[in-house]
Amino acid sequence: MKYYQCVQKDNQNVTTQETIFAIKNAGFDGVFIQWYNKPAEGYLSQEEQLTLCRKLGLEVLFAHLGYKGINNIWLDGEEGDELVKNYLKDLDACKSNNINMVVMHLTSKSVAPEPNLIGVERLQKIVDYAEQLNIKVAFENTKIFGYLEYVFSHIKNSNAGICYDAGHCHCHFNDKFSWDMFKNKIFAVHLHDNDKSDDLHLLPFDGTINWYQLVRNLKNANYNGPITLESCYRYDYLKRSVEDFYKLSLTKAKQINNIMENNKNLFIIHSLNGDTLKFWGEDVKNCFEPMMNVFMPQFSIREKSSYENFDKILTEFLKSNQLNKNSIVICHSIGNPYFIRFCREHGFVPNNYVAVAPGMVYNYPSTRTDYTVEVRKQAQLKQEDFNYAQNFKNVYLLYSDEDDKNVEKFTRFGKDFNAKEMYLKGYNHFDGYHRIYKIPELNSLIEDILNNKVK
């Protein structure tokens, strides 16, 4: 997979040169250039950007053409005709500079003339001329829904396609997009995030876009191009150096690629007290989140713990494909029987399941008389659950010396689930009560699973 970044004119407190060098040093394969014909004061021109990028070995994926006055494309008159002439000049410039794709907007701002044949005829001229030059034209979704649909109901050239902007779709369209109509037509992407309040150009996973659902939509639309970010160095990102910002952005891009290629991630399912998340769960997250997504769903705890709540929350992760066969699922204590029952009821088979202190899978006598009595009843598995678990691909068991001295419940689990056993001395129940902040052996196991090195 190749990774591209935007040479962003809206970056703050840095020059264009500093942006380009930071992108290169971060490890990106290339860039796209904002071909706006009038550089901001103190910034490199588009041609100078192109020269520097290629000198550094950065590929130029496409030129993003300017959109000042683009709404006139839909209005009769000289201003709209002049726009067409300027775009044809841009295409000539791109051809002479060996840039074989351009991105265009169809509207500007939140209000624009209704789409009409005047605009379609002008866009047809641009697309036809680009076709003669062997240049692709990717029209971008901006702020108003319906323009792409109108244009592509008229323009049928094979060199005309879509630049899918994830941030625009999220904050302006509430994620609505005509995926079926544009299947096989997505030529390029602008990947960035926001919280729907505005077009913030945050790094992926820093906003509220469901990247798992988005990746699934892109794959279903047969997009197989590079991962192209449209990041902006501003806001709280200014607390980092520009070099660190672009290194972080590449990490985010690789997380998206991980979803695209195998959808592999980590799920940590906590114990009855929920302290898993605050202790060793947080350590696992810190170790692995730079390379993949780590989910730690928060279920109801203690006397409020219920399988019904567990099922409701985890089902949403399953529906969104965040929980998938390639997820590494780590369950602690009562999370184990809940998860096993969940798998059976939903027909889900994990490829890799790590059971940490899974004694509550069995109904052994307990001296406790508090709320745990009723909770344990919900956790009791049926024979059909045990039978279904035989479908699990790879099961790993981590156990230690617990206060009740009952090791048989773990060795029994190892046999019943055909699990690879790891006895770890000194961890007791792996819980917050015993202040277990880290489990290095668990982290090593996860690394081995990821690298297919488990013996």
C-alpha positions as CSV (number, residue, x, y, z in Angstrom):
1,M,0.0,0.0,0.0
2,K,1.2,3.5,-0.8
3,Y,0.5,6.5,1.4
4,Y,0.0,10.1,0.2
5,Q,-0.5,13.5,2.0
6,C,-1.7,16.9,1.1
7,V,0.7,19.8,0.7
8,Q,-1.7,21.8,2.8
9,K,-1.9,25.6,2.3
10,D,-3.9,26.0,5.6
11,N,-1.1,24.7,7.8
12,Q,-0.2,27.1,10.6
13,N,3.2,28.4,11.7
14,V,5.1,26.5,9.0
15,T,6.2,27.2,5.5
16,T,5.4,25.1,2.4
17,Q,9.0,23.8,2.4
18,E,8.8,22.7,6.0
19,T,5.5,20.9,5.3
20,I,7.0,19.0,2.3
21,F,10.1,18.1,4.2
22,A,8.1,16.8,7.1
23,I,5.9,14.7,4.8
24,K,9.0,13.2,3.2
25,N,10.7,12.5,6.6
26,A,7.6,10.9,8.0
27,G,7.8,8.3,5.3
28,F,5.0,9.1,2.9
29,D,5.3,7.9,-0.7
30,G,3.9,11.0,-2.2
31,V,1.6,14.0,-2.1
32,F,-1.1,15.9,-3.9
33,I,-0.7,19.5,-4.7
34,Q,-3.3,22.3,-4.4
35,W,-3.1,23.7,-7.9
36,Y,-4.8,27.1,-7.2
37,N,-2.7,29.3,-9.5
38,K,-2.3,32.0,-6.9
39,P,0.0,31.0,-4.0
40,A,-0.6,32.6,-0.6
41,E,2.0,35.2,0.3
42,G,5.3,33.7,1.4
43,Y,4.3,30.2,0.1
44,L,5.9,28.3,-2.8
45,S,4.0,28.3,-6.1
46,Q,2.4,25.1,-7.3
47,E,5.2,24.6,-9.8
48,E,7.9,25.2,-7.1
49,Q,6.1,22.7,-4.9
50,L,6.1,20.2,-7.7
51,T,9.8,20.6,-8.3
52,L,10.7,20.2,-4.6
53,C,8.5,17.2,-4.2
54,R,10.0,15.4,-7.1
55,K,13.5,16.3,-6.1
56,L,12.9,14.6,-2.8
57,G,11.5,11.6,-4.5
58,L,7.9,12.2,-3.5
59,E,5.3,11.1,-6.1
60,V,2.6,13.5,-7.1
61,L,-0.7,11.6,-7.2
62,F,-2.9,14.4,-8.5
63,A,-3.4,18.1,-8.7
64,H,-6.3,19.6,-6.8
65,L,-7.6,22.4,-9.0
66,G,-8.9,25.6,-7.6
67,Y,-12.6,26.3,-7.0
68,K,-12.9,30.0,-6.6
69,G,-16.1,31.1,-8.4
70,I,-17.0,27.5,-9.2
71,N,-20.7,28.2,-8.7
72,N,-20.6,30.2,-11.9
73,I,-20.2,27.0,-13.8
74,W,-23.9,26.5,-13.4
75,L,-24.9,30.1,-14.5
76,D,-25.2,31.4,-18.1
77,G,-22.7,34.1,-18.8
78,E,-19.0,35.0,-19.4
79,E,-17.8,34.1,-15.9
80,G,-18.8,30.5,-16.3
81,D,-17.2,30.4,-19.8
82,E,-14.0,31.9,-18.4
83,L,-13.9,29.2,-15.8
84,V,-13.9,26.5,-18.5
85,K,-11.0,28.2,-20.3
86,N,-9.0,28.4,-17.1
87,Y,-9.6,24.7,-16.3
88,L,-8.5,23.8,-19.8
89,K,-5.2,25.7,-19.2
90,D,-4.8,23.8,-15.9
91,L,-5.2,20.5,-17.8
92,D,-2.5,21.6,-20.2
93,A,-0.2,22.5,-17.3
94,C,-0.8,19.2,-15.7
95,K,-0.1,17.3,-18.9
96,S,3.2,19.2,-19.4
97,N,4.1,18.3,-15.8
98,N,3.2,14.6,-16.1
99,I,0.3,14.8,-13.7
100,N,-2.4,12.4,-14.9
101,M,-5.2,13.1,-12.6
102,V,-7.0,16.3,-11.3
103,V,-9.6,16.8,-8.6
104,M,-12.4,19.3,-9.0
105,H,-15.2,20.8,-6.9
106,L,-18.7,21.2,-8.4
107,T,-19.8,23.8,-5.9
108,S,-18.5,26.2,-3.3
109,K,-20.0,27.1,0.1
110,S,-23.4,25.9,1.3
111,V,-25.6,27.6,-1.3
112,A,-25.2,27.2,-5.1
113,P,-27.4,27.3,-8.2
114,E,-29.4,24.2,-8.9
115,P,-27.5,21.7,-11.1
116,N,-28.5,22.2,-14.7
117,L,-27.5,21.4,-18.3
118,I,-25.6,24.7,-18.7
119,G,-23.1,23.4,-16.1
120,V,-23.1,19.8,-17.4
121,E,-22.2,21.1,-20.9
122,R,-19.3,23.0,-19.5
123,L,-18.1,20.1,-17.4
124,Q,-18.4,17.8,-20.4
125,K,-16.0,20.1,-22.3
126,I,-13.5,19.8,-19.5
127,V,-13.8,16.0,-19.2
128,D,-13.6,15.6,-23.0
129,Y,-10.5,17.7,-23.2
130,A,-8.9,15.8,-20.3
131,E,-9.7,12.5,-22.0
132,Q,-7.7,13.7,-25.1
133,L,-4.8,14.4,-22.7
134,N,-5.2,11.0,-21.0
135,I,-6.0,12.7,-17.7
136,K,-8.6,11.5,-15.2
137,V,-11.0,14.0,-13.6
138,A,-12.2,13.2,-10.1
139,F,-15.1,15.3,-8.9
140,E,-15.3,15.8,-5.2
141,N,-18.3,15.6,-2.8
142,T,-18.4,19.0,-1.1
143,K,-21.2,20.7,0.9
144,I,-24.3,20.1,-1.1
145,F,-25.7,16.6,-1.8
146,G,-27.0,15.7,-5.3
147,Y,-24.5,17.4,-7.7
148,L,-22.4,14.4,-8.2
149,E,-25.5,12.3,-8.9
150,Y,-26.8,14.9,-11.4
151,V,-23.4,15.2,-13.2
152,F,-22.9,11.4,-13.6
153,S,-26.4,10.9,-14.9
154,H,-25.2,12.9,-17.9
155,I,-21.5,12.5,-18.2
156,K,-20.4,8.9,-19.1
157,N,-16.7,9.3,-20.0
158,S,-14.5,6.6,-18.5
159,N,-12.0,9.2,-17.4
160,A,-14.6,10.9,-15.1
161,G,-14.9,9.7,-11.6
162,I,-15.1,10.6,-7.9
163,C,-12.8,11.9,-5.3
164,Y,-14.5,10.7,-2.1
165,D,-13.9,13.2,0.7
166,A,-14.6,11.4,4.0
167,G,-14.7,14.6,6.1
168,H,-17.1,16.4,3.9
169,C,-19.4,13.3,3.7
170,H,-19.4,13.1,7.5
171,C,-20.1,16.7,8.5
172,H,-22.1,17.8,5.5
173,F,-24.0,14.7,4.5
174,N,-24.2,12.8,7.8
175,D,-22.3,10.0,6.0
176,K,-24.9,9.7,3.2
177,F,-23.3,8.8,-0.1
178,S,-24.4,7.1,-3.3
179,W,-22.1,4.1,-3.0
180,D,-24.0,1.9,-5.4
181,M,-24.1,4.6,-8.1
182,F,-20.4,5.3,-7.8
183,K,-19.2,1.7,-7.6
184,N,-16.0,1.4,-9.7
185,K,-15.9,5.2,-10.1
186,I,-13.9,6.3,-7.1
187,F,-10.5,7.4,-8.4
188,A,-9.2,9.1,-5.3
189,V,-9.9,9.8,-1.7
190,H,-9.4,12.6,0.8
191,L,-9.3,11.0,4.3
192,H,-9.6,13.2,7.3
193,D,-11.9,13.3,10.3
194,N,-14.2,15.7,12.3
195,D,-17.0,15.6,14.9
196,K,-19.7,16.8,12.5
197,S,-19.5,20.3,13.9
198,D,-17.4,21.5,10.9
199,D,-14.9,20.4,8.3
200,L,-12.1,20.3,10.8
201,H,-9.5,18.2,8.9
202,L,-8.6,16.2,11.9
203,L,-6.4,13.1,11.6
204,P,-8.3,9.8,11.2
205,F,-9.7,8.4,14.4
206,D,-9.5,11.8,16.1
207,G,-13.2,12.6,15.2
208,T,-16.4,10.5,15.0
209,I,-16.2,8.8,11.6
210,N,-16.7,5.1,11.8
211,W,-13.6,4.1,9.8
212,Y,-14.5,0.4,9.8
213,Q,-17.8,1.1,8.1
214,L,-16.1,3.6,5.7
215,V,-13.4,1.1,4.7
216,R,-16.1,-1.5,4.1
217,N,-18.0,0.9,1.9
218,L,-14.8,1.8,-0.1
219,K,-14.0,-1.9,-0.6
220,N,-17.5,-2.7,-1.7
221,A,-17.2,0.2,-4.2
222,N,-14.0,-1.5,-5.5
223,Y,-11.7,1.3,-4.5
224,N,-8.2,-0.1,-4.6
225,G,-6.1,3.0,-4.8
226,P,-3.7,4.5,-2.2
227,I,-4.5,5.9,1.2
228,T,-4.5,9.7,0.8
229,L,-4.8,11.9,3.8
230,E,-5.8,15.6,3.7
231,S,-4.4,16.6,7.0
232,C,-4.0,20.1,8.4
233,Y,-1.5,21.2,11.0
234,R,-3.4,23.5,13.3
235,Y,-5.6,23.4,16.5
236,D,-4.1,21.2,19.2
237,Y,-1.8,19.6,16.8
238,L,0.4,22.7,17.1
239,K,1.5,21.3,20.5
240,R,3.5,18.8,18.4
241,S,6.3,19.7,16.0
242,V,5.3,19.5,12.4
243,E,7.6,16.5,12.0
244,D,5.8,14.6,14.8
245,F,2.5,15.6,13.3
246,Y,3.2,14.0,10.0
247,K,4.7,11.0,11.6
248,L,1.5,10.6,13.6
249,S,-0.6,11.0,10.4
250,L,1.3,8.2,8.7
251,T,0.6,6.0,11.7
252,K,-3.1,6.8,11.3
253,A,-2.9,6.0,7.6
254,K,-1.4,2.6,8.4
255,Q,-4.2,1.9,10.8
256,I,-6.6,2.5,7.9
257,N,-4.6,0.1,5.8
258,N,-4.7,-2.5,8.5
259,I,-8.5,-2.3,8.4
260,M,-8.4,-2.5,4.6
261,E,-6.2,-5.5,4.4
262,N,-7.3,-7.7,7.3
263,N,-9.5,-5.7,9.6
264,K,-7.3,-6.9,12.5
265,N,-7.7,-5.2,15.8
266,L,-7.8,-5.8,19.6
267,F,-10.8,-6.1,21.9
268,I,-10.3,-6.2,25.6
269,I,-13.4,-7.4,27.4
270,H,-13.3,-6.5,31.1
271,S,-14.1,-8.3,34.3
272,L,-17.0,-8.0,36.7
273,N,-15.5,-4.9,38.4
274,G,-14.4,-3.3,35.2
275,D,-10.9,-2.6,36.5
276,T,-9.3,-4.5,33.6
277,L,-9.6,-1.4,31.5
278,K,-7.8,0.9,34.1
279,F,-5.0,-1.5,34.8
280,W,-3.4,-3.9,32.3
281,G,-5.9,-3.1,29.6
282,E,-4.6,0.4,29.4
283,D,-1.1,-0.9,29.1
284,V,-2.1,-3.2,26.2
285,K,-3.8,-0.3,24.5
286,N,-0.7,1.9,24.8
287,C,1.5,-0.8,23.4
288,F,-0.6,-1.7,20.3
289,E,-2.8,1.3,19.4
290,P,-0.1,2.9,17.3
291,M,-0.3,0.0,14.8
292,M,-3.9,-1.0,15.2
293,N,-7.2,-0.1,16.8
294,V,-7.8,-1.3,20.4
295,F,-11.4,-1.4,21.6
296,M,-12.3,-1.5,25.3
297,P,-16.1,-1.6,25.4
298,Q,-17.5,-0.5,28.8
299,F,-20.2,-2.8,30.0
300,S,-22.2,-2.5,33.2
301,I,-20.3,-3.7,36.2
302,R,-20.8,-5.2,39.7
303,E,-24.4,-5.7,40.6
304,K,-25.6,-4.0,37.4
305,S,-23.6,-6.5,35.3
306,S,-25.9,-8.4,32.9
307,Y,-25.5,-10.5,29.8
308,E,-28.3,-8.5,28.2
309,N,-26.3,-5.3,28.5
310,F,-23.1,-7.1,27.3
311,D,-24.9,-8.5,24.3
312,K,-26.5,-5.1,23.3
313,I,-23.1,-3.3,23.4
314,L,-21.0,-5.9,21.6
315,T,-23.7,-6.5,19.0
316,E,-23.1,-2.9,17.7
317,F,-19.4,-3.7,17.3
318,L,-20.3,-6.8,15.4
319,K,-22.8,-5.0,13.1
320,S,-20.2,-2.4,12.2
321,N,-17.6,-5.1,11.4
322,Q,-15.3,-3.6,14.1
323,L,-15.6,-7.0,15.8
324,N,-14.7,-9.4,13.1
325,K,-13.1,-12.8,12.6
326,N,-9.6,-11.2,12.5
327,S,-10.1,-9.4,15.8
328,I,-7.9,-10.6,18.7
329,V,-10.4,-10.9,21.6
330,I,-9.0,-10.8,25.1
331,C,-11.5,-11.6,27.9
332,H,-11.0,-11.3,31.6
333,S,-12.9,-13.3,34.3
334,I,-16.7,-13.0,33.7
335,G,-16.0,-11.6,30.2
336,N,-15.2,-15.1,29.1
337,P,-18.5,-16.9,29.7
338,Y,-20.4,-13.8,28.4
339,F,-18.3,-13.8,25.2
340,I,-18.6,-17.5,24.6
341,R,-22.4,-17.3,24.9
342,F,-22.4,-14.2,22.6
343,C,-20.4,-16.1,20.0
344,R,-22.8,-19.0,20.0
345,E,-25.9,-16.8,19.8
346,H,-24.5,-14.7,17.0
347,G,-22.7,-17.4,15.1
348,F,-19.4,-15.6,15.5
349,V,-16.1,-17.5,15.4
350,P,-13.0,-15.6,16.5
351,N,-9.7,-16.5,15.0
352,N,-7.8,-15.6,18.1
353,Y,-9.3,-15.6,21.6
354,V,-7.3,-15.0,24.7
355,A,-8.9,-16.1,28.0
356,V,-7.5,-14.5,31.1
357,A,-8.5,-16.1,34.4
358,P,-11.7,-17.7,32.9
359,G,-12.7,-19.7,36.0
360,M,-16.3,-18.3,35.9
361,V,-17.0,-20.4,32.8
362,Y,-17.7,-23.1,35.3
363,N,-20.1,-23.3,38.2
364,Y,-17.8,-24.0,41.1
365,P,-18.9,-23.4,44.7
366,S,-18.3,-19.9,46.1
367,T,-18.4,-18.6,49.6
368,R,-19.7,-15.2,48.5
369,T,-23.3,-14.3,49.2
370,D,-23.5,-10.9,47.6
371,Y,-24.6,-9.7,44.2
372,T,-22.2,-12.1,42.5
373,V,-24.6,-14.9,43.2
374,E,-27.1,-13.6,40.7
375,V,-24.5,-12.4,38.2
376,R,-22.8,-15.9,38.2
377,K,-26.2,-17.4,37.2
378,Q,-26.2,-15.3,34.0
379,A,-22.6,-16.4,33.3
380,Q,-23.3,-20.1,33.5
381,L,-22.8,-21.7,30.1
382,K,-24.9,-24.5,28.6
383,Q,-23.5,-27.6,26.9
384,E,-24.4,-26.1,23.6
385,D,-22.0,-23.2,24.4
386,F,-19.2,-25.6,25.0
387,N,-20.0,-27.5,21.9
388,Y,-20.1,-24.3,19.8
389,A,-16.7,-23.2,21.2
390,Q,-15.1,-26.2,19.5
391,N,-15.3,-24.0,16.3
392,F,-12.9,-21.4,17.8
393,K,-9.7,-21.3,15.8
394,N,-7.0,-20.4,18.3
395,V,-7.6,-20.2,22.0
396,Y,-5.0,-19.1,24.6
397,L,-5.4,-19.5,28.3
398,L,-3.6,-17.3,30.9
399,Y,-4.0,-18.3,34.5
400,S,-2.2,-17.9,37.9
401,D,-2.5,-18.9,41.5
402,E,-5.8,-17.5,42.8
403,D,-6.9,-17.2,46.4
404,D,-9.3,-20.2,46.2
405,K,-6.3,-22.4,45.2
406,N,-8.5,-24.1,42.5
407,V,-6.2,-24.7,39.6
408,E,-8.5,-27.5,38.2
409,K,-10.9,-25.0,36.7
410,F,-8.1,-23.7,34.5
411,T,-6.7,-27.0,33.4
412,R,-10.3,-28.1,32.7
413,F,-10.7,-25.0,30.5
414,G,-7.5,-25.8,28.7
415,K,-8.9,-29.3,27.8
416,D,-12.5,-28.2,27.1
417,F,-11.4,-25.4,24.7
418,N,-8.2,-27.0,23.4
419,A,-6.4,-23.9,24.6
420,K,-2.7,-23.2,24.6
421,E,-2.0,-22.8,28.3
422,M,0.3,-20.2,29.9
423,Y,0.7,-20.4,33.7
424,L,2.0,-17.1,35.0
425,K,3.2,-17.0,38.6
426,G,2.3,-14.1,40.9
427,Y,-0.7,-12.6,39.0
428,N,-3.5,-14.1,41.2
429,H,-6.7,-13.0,39.4
430,F,-5.0,-10.5,37.1
431,D,-7.2,-7.8,38.7
432,G,-7.1,-4.3,40.1
433,Y,-7.4,-5.6,43.6
434,H,-4.0,-7.2,43.2
435,R,-2.7,-4.1,41.4
436,I,-1.8,-5.9,38.1
437,Y,-0.9,-2.9,35.9
438,K,1.0,-4.8,33.2
439,I,1.1,-8.4,31.9
440,P,4.3,-8.4,29.7
441,E,3.7,-12.0,28.8
442,L,0.3,-11.0,27.3
443,N,1.8,-8.3,25.2
444,S,4.4,-10.8,23.9
445,L,1.6,-13.3,23.1
446,I,-0.2,-10.6,21.1
447,E,2.9,-9.7,19.2
448,D,3.4,-13.4,18.4
449,I,-0.2,-13.7,17.2
450,L,0.2,-10.7,14.9
451,N,3.5,-12.1,13.5
452,N,2.2,-15.7,13.2
453,K,4.9,-16.9,15.6
454,V,2.8,-18.7,18.2
455,K,4.2,-22.2,18.7
